[in-house]
Amino acid sequence: MAKLFPKSANKLPVQIIVYLCVVGCIATAAAQYYMTPKYTRVGYAPMQPVPYSHAKHVGELGLDCRYCHSTIDTAGAAIPTSQTCMNCHNQLKAASPALAVIRESYQTGNPVPWVHVHVMPSFVYFDHSIHVNRGIGCVECHGKVSEMDVVTQVKPMSMGFCLDCHRAPELHVREKADVFNLDSGTIAATQGIEAARTFVKDWNIKPPVSCSGCHR
Amino acid sequence: MRNAYIATLFIVVLTFSILGLRNRTFTKPPMDVFPEWLFPGMKYQPKLTQQQQSPFFADGRSDRPAPPNTVPASFGPAGQGVRSDDFLYRGKLHDGSWARGFPPALTLDMKFMERGRERFTIYCSPCHGAVGDGGGITKKYGMGAVPTYHDDRLRQMAEGEIFNTITNGKGQMNPYGDKLAPRDRWAVIAYVRALQLAQTGTVADVPEDHRAELGLK
């Protein structure tokens, strides 16, 4: 009887197993790299209906974050009303075509169609006020918005990102006066880790790490 | 077998050249790795949260504007009429005249002043300037006619009238009632009064044990 398989076929099962292992490794690495928010979300910088520049208003003029995001320390994040823009732009650049959308919104009362950049899933119950009132600076999650012409997501805002901080708040807290100062450093960086631990203890910072802390 | 490895390498290089590295910027909405149609879950729930769209309402927004002739509950304690304390919430006395001084419901202490300083720095100083002379940063960009606090008209103005100006605006100044809660408005007024005093103060006004801090003798 003639040989159905050449002799080299004896190695084939092993070769196939090795190949599948290699492919498995590559697929795992690719999923880790491409299917996590570090790749899918970081860098999202949508076109906004008004070319508002935080670099100009915060970096150059020195406006406080809270001038526009005025409910941040009581109720949570809010995109400012068009009246907020008109506080100054009823006189400054009052006829600028770039601000036509704002003027129309101010007159009609219809909202400006800003594009949501940092989107959380519905099952995440995140509250800004508790974070800014307990020493977590804006820059911690939003990056240096004061240097951005177009708001860009710079942190993954994945669950791992949240938990890194919830498990070790002493590495991320800053003084109350520095929370809205995007150029400030954390207490751990400026005064050392011991001072940061004391701050966490004094301010009774106990970030939840159980599921129900953030998911309800 | 070698061909299989070459094909795999080709696919890896192709994927890499299409997807690129992390940390690039893009304007299209982020890719959803686990899309809702394939992995149904609770990621996008129909519940309404602040500042969202909602087809349920005719104007298409989830935030409901206050109905006519109503006042948001945040303007006063729940269940208590806004007019229960006209002084605190409107700066007026019962006869309708502007109130002078500060509402009795408030405690004027250092904490209150610090709150006033903080709120003033955020909301007022961009135009009125850090010392209230009308020389804020916006002046450099062409904001005109911001009055200084340091003239007799404003020094004599009743606190209640200043409260009304913050709440409802005046002339070119838009209302700030949406940004400053009533108590914060009073804190700002207290700080404005302090700024006015500071401009006309003399060495004699500074308590003796604090003079050294200011370099005074």
Chai-1 contact restraints between the chains, C-beta under 6 A:
chainA,res_idxA,chainB,res_idxB,connection_type,confidence,min_distance_angstrom,max_distance_angstrom,comment,restraint_id
A,Q15,B,M1,contact,1.0,0.0,6.0,A-B,restraint_1
A,Y19,B,A4,contact,1.0,0.0,6.0,A-B,restraint_2
A,Y34,B,L19,contact,1.0,0.0,6.0,A-B,restraint_3
A,M35,B,V33,contact,1.0,0.0,6.0,A-B,restraint_4
A,K38,B,R22,contact,1.0,0.0,6.0,A-B,restraint_5
A,Y39,B,R22,contact,1.0,0.0,6.0,A-B,restraint_6
A,T40,B,P30,contact,1.0,0.0,6.0,A-B,restraint_7
A,T40,B,M31,contact,1.0,0.0,6.0,A-B,restraint_8
A,R41,B,P30,contact,1.0,0.0,6.0,A-B,restraint_9
A,G43,B,R24,contact,1.0,0.0,6.0,A-B,restraint_10
A,G43,B,T25,contact,1.0,0.0,6.0,A-B,restraint_11
A,G43,B,F26,contact,1.0,0.0,6.0,A-B,restraint_12
A,Y44,B,P30,contact,1.0,0.0,6.0,A-B,restraint_13
A,A45,B,T25,contact,1.0,0.0,6.0,A-B,restraint_14
A,P46,B,T27,contact,1.0,0.0,6.0,A-B,restraint_15
A,M47,B,T27,contact,1.0,0.0,6.0,A-B,restraint_16
A,L61,B,I137,contact,1.0,0.0,6.0,A-B,restraint_17
A,L63,B,P126,contact,1.0,0.0,6.0,A-B,restraint_18
A,D64,B,I122,contact,1.0,0.0,6.0,A-B,restraint_19
A,R66,B,I122,contact,1.0,0.0,6.0,A-B,restraint_20
A,Y67,B,I122,contact,1.0,0.0,6.0,A-B,restraint_21
A,S70,B,K179,contact,1.0,0.0,6.0,A-B,restraint_22
A,I79,B,Q51,contact,1.0,0.0,6.0,A-B,restraint_23
A,Q83,B,N174,contact,1.0,0.0,6.0,A-B,restraint_24
A,N87,B,N174,contact,1.0,0.0,6.0,A-B,restraint_25
A,C88,B,T138,contact,1.0,0.0,6.0,A-B,restraint_26
A,Q91,B,M143,contact,1.0,0.0,6.0,A-B,restraint_27
A,L92,B,Y141,contact,1.0,0.0,6.0,A-B,restraint_28
A,L92,B,G142,contact,1.0,0.0,6.0,A-B,restraint_29
A,P121,B,K43,contact,1.0,0.0,6.0,A-B,restraint_30
A,S122,B,Y44,contact,1.0,0.0,6.0,A-B,restraint_31
A,S122,B,Q45,contact,1.0,0.0,6.0,A-B,restraint_32
A,F123,B,M42,contact,1.0,0.0,6.0,A-B,restraint_33
A,T152,B,T25,contact,1.0,0.0,6.0,A-B,restraint_34
